[in-house]
């Protein structure tokens, strides 16, 4: 806001805001920051461009100007919420009109609906990325607001890459309550331990080579076959429906064909 105010004081308003006709007065659809900055500068007039269309059409047009300037995710979210709540456009319709998928619209709305004010302010100020807010902090806030707040505090102090944050959230989703608390108590330490474990696994794979991986996979296949053998009487039984049995036996025949092919390849590779 301060850089914008300084620019307005020095050069005046260069680009007009956008309005559409309203019942009592024009409706502002683009340029909220410029209007607020002018107000703070003590100005009582605003240069505006009137668009000859409905408010809904204007909001959609503003949202589709993504290629023309760098959009802030929260600004997009505010306009989408206006379309969704006040103009009662369904999320899937908004997505179609904007050429986006529904999940993109849903993620934008979740920024405003799920995140507490302190996290929203951190996104507005540029201290938290919209990606981190939309993909990690918003779903985390819906499940556990305290954990979302704790992670946001870490992100304000520590630089975590997109990969780091993705890995942290993926492991968080699979962890139990106690593990989650430890992870968020020191996310950086958790990620260091995770990277160390990944490095050890890579070293082991290099040491063992393709033979080691093949042996590991073969043992896993043996364990799976043993479990399937144990469960035969539970999944194939007298009086079973023809469709259910046919699906099971078809899957067995397909797997058996793959195993016979493997056996043939081993024989050919083993022959002198």
N, C-alpha and C positions, 0 to 999 in steps of 0.2 A: 504493500500500500504506500509506504513512504517514497519509493522511487517513482511511483505513478504520480503522487502529489507534487514531487519536485519537478517532474516533467510538465505537468499542467501549469505550475507556477511560472516556469521558464518559457514554455512554448505555447501555452494555451491548449484547448481541446482540438486535436487534429482530426481524430476519427470520430464520426457521429455514433451515437448509440442507436439501437433499432427498436422501433415501436410499431404496434398495430392498432387500428381503431378499437376503442372501447366504448361502453355505454355512456359513461360519464366523462372519461378522460382517456388519453392514449395509454396502452398497456406496454410496459417495458419488457422486451423479450431478450435483449442482449446488451450488455454494457453496465451491469450492476456495479462493478468495481469502479468504473469511471464516474458513475453518478455519485457513489459514496465519497470518492476522492474529491470531486468538485464540491460536494457539501462541506467536507472538512476544510477545504480551501476557502470557504466563505462565498462560493459562487451560488447564484440563485437562478441561473439559466443553463440549459443543456442543449447542445447541438444534436438534433435527432433526425434520423432517416425513417420515414413512414413507409411501411410495407403494405401493399394493397392485398392482404390475404387474412385468413383467420388466425387466431392465436395458435391453434394446434399446428397448422401448416408452418407458421413462423418458427415455432419451437423445433419442429422436425428439421427445418432448413438450417437453423443454427447448429443443431447436433450433427448434421451431415457436413459441416465445414471443417471436419477433422483434418483434412489435408492442408487447409489454409493456414492454420496456426496450431501451436502446441496447446492441446486441451488439458485442463486440469480435471482429474477424475471426479473430484467432488462437484465441480461445475456441471459436468455431464450428469452426475447423479441427481443434482437438484432439478435439472430440466426434465430428466426422465421421470422423477417422482411427480413433477407437476403434470406431466402427461398421464401418468398412471392413476394418480389419486384425484386430481381436480377435474381432469377431462375424461377419466374412466376408460382409458385405453388399456387393454390387456397387455401383459408383458410380451406375449408371443407376437401380437400385432405391432407393438413398438419395434420389436426386433426385425420383423419383416420390412417395415417401412424404412428402417435405418440400414438394412442390408447386413444385420448382425445376427448372431444366434441368441437364443433365449437366455443361455447361461451368462452371456456378456451383460445383458440387461439386468439379470438377477444379481450379478456380482456388483454392478454399479449401485443398485438400490440398497444392497446389504451394507455398503459403506455408511450410509446415513441411518439405516434402521438398526444396525447391530453395534456399531462402534460408539464407545463413550466419548464425551466431548473432548477430553484431553488428548485422545488418540486422533480424533478428527482435526484438532488444531495442529497437531504435529504433522499431519499430512498436508494441511493447508500451508504450513510454513516451510514445507520441503524437507523436514527432518526425518520423515518416514515416507517410503515410496508407496505409491498407490498399489503397486503389485503386492507388497508385503501386507498392506492393509486389506486388500480385497481377497487375496488367495489364502492368507494365513490368519491374520488378526480378526477379521470379521467372523469366519466360522468358529474360531476359538472363543471369541467373545460370546457367541450364542450358547456355547456349551459351558464355558467357565470364564466369566468376566474378570475374575481376579487373575487367572493365568494369562489372559490376554493383556491385562495391564502390566503384569510382571515382565512379559516378553517384550512389550513395547518399550519399557524402561531400559531393558538391555539393548535393544536396537538403537536407542537414542545415544548410548554410550559406546557400543561396539559396532564395527562394520561387519555385517554378515552378508556374504554373497547370496544370490538367488539360489544357488545349489545348496549352500549351507542351510538356509532357511527351509528349503524344500525337504532336505534330509531330516532336519530337526522335527518338522511337523509330521512327516511320515512315520518316524519312530514314536513320536508322541501319541499318535492315533492308535498304535499297537501296544502301548505300554499300560501297565496298571497304575492305580492312583499314586502309590508311593514312588514308582519310577518316574511318573510325570512331574511330581514335585521336585525330585532330585534334578531332573533335566532342566527345569526352569529356574532352579536355584543358581545354577551356573551353566548356561547353555554353551559357552565357549569351551569349558572343560569337557563337556559331553562330546562336542564336535571334535575336539582334539583326540579323545579316546576312540571315537568312531573312525577318524582318518587313520589312526595308528593300526586299528584292527583291519581296515581295508588294505593298508600297505602290507601287513603280515600275510594276508590272504593272497595278495598278488605275488609276493615273494615265494610263498609256498607253491602257487600255481606254476611259476617259472621253474622252480626247482623240480617239481614232479613231471612237468611237461605234459604232452597230450596223453601219454600212457597213464599218468596218474588221474587225469580227469576222466578218461574212459573207464578206468577201474572203479572210480567213485560213482559214476553214473550207472555202471552195471550193477553195483551193489545196491544202489537205490532202486533200480528196476526189480531186482530180486526181492527186496523188502516189500515193494508194492504188489508183486505177484503173490507173495506169501499171504499178504493181507486179503487180496481178492479171493484166493483159494479158501481162506477161512470164512469168508462172507457168502460163499456160493449158496448154501442152504437158506440164507436169509433173503436172497434176492431172486432166486429161481426155485419155484415150489409148485406142487400140484394145485390145479385150479387157477393158476395165474392167467391173467388176460393175455390174449394173443399179441396185442400191440405192445404191451410192456415187455413180454418175453422176446419178441422179435427185435425190439430196440437193443436189449441187452446182448442177445446173441450176435446181432450185426456188429456191435462194438467189439465183441470178443473175436469174431472172424477177421475184422480189420486189423486188430492188434496182433492176432496170430499170423496174419500175412506178413506184417512188418517183422515179426520175430523170425519167421522162416527165411525172409530175405536177409536178415542179419546173419543167420546161421550159414546161408549159402556164401555170403561174402567172407565169413571167417574161414570156411573150408577152402575157398579159392585163394585167399591170402596165405593160408597155411601150407598149401600144396607146394612141393619142390618145383 
